C-alpha cells in the first residue's frame, strides 16, 4: 500500500479524476519514498511519512490509472458483498 502512490492515484482517477493533477505526477514521484518507513524485525518504526518521504508520497503515482482504480473498486466491492453475504447466512 502506498500513500499518494499508484493505488490511491488509481482510485481517484476512477472516481474523482478532477482531483488528480496529472501535471504534478512527475514532481510527486521525484520526492516520493520507495517504501513505507523503517522496518526492523518485521515492525515498522515510522509513524509519519515526513520521516522517510520528502513530499509525503510513498510509491510512484505515475503508475496509477483509472482502469486499475476501477478494477480495485470492483474487487473491493466483490469482497465486501461476499463478507456481508456470509454474515447474513450466519
N, C-alpha and C positions, 0 to 999 in steps of 0.2 A: 504494500500500500504506500501511496505517496501523498504528499501534501502539495497541491498546486502542480502535480505531475500529470502523467498521461491518463490515469484513471479519473481523477477529478475533472480534468480538462475535457475528457471524452463525455463524461456525464453532463457537463454544462453545455457542450456543443450540441448534444442531443436534445436537451430540454430548454435551455436558455442561451442560444447562440449569441444573442445580443450582448451578453455579459463577458464573452471571451474576446479579448483584444488580440486578435491574430498578429497584429504588427509588433506585439511585445513578447511573443513566444521565444524568439531567439535571445533576447535580453534576459528573460526569466531563466532560460536554460543555462546561460553563462554563469549565473550566480547560484545555481542550484547545487544541492548536495547529491551525491550518488546514492546514498542510503540513509536510513534513519538512525541518527545518534551514534553513540559509542556502545558497542556490545562487548560485555565481559562475562564469560561463563554462561552465556545464554540469557543474560539480563541486560536490558537497555538502561544505561545510566543517565541519558539525557532526558530532560523534562521540557525543554523548549527548543524549537527549531533554530532559534537565533544562536544556539550554542554550536551548531555544526553547519548551518546554511547561511550563505552571505545575504540572501534575499528572502528566506523563508520557504523557498520551494525545495521539494525533495523529489527527484526524478525529472525527466525531460517532458515538459508539457507539449513540446512539438510533436511527440509521438501520439498524441491524442487525436481522435477523430469522432465525428458524430455517429458513424456506423458502429464503432466499438462501444460508445456510450449507450446506443440503443440495445445492443446485444447484452451489455451488462445489466441494464434495467430489465430486460426480458428475463434473464437468468435469475435476478433477484426476485422478480415477481413470481416466477415459477416456484422458487424455493419457499417463498412466503405462503403461497397457495398450498403447497404440499404440507407445510408445517401446520397451517390452520385447519386443513382437512383432517390431518391426523389428530389434532387436539379435539376437533368436533366429534370424531369417531370415539374418542375415549369418554 
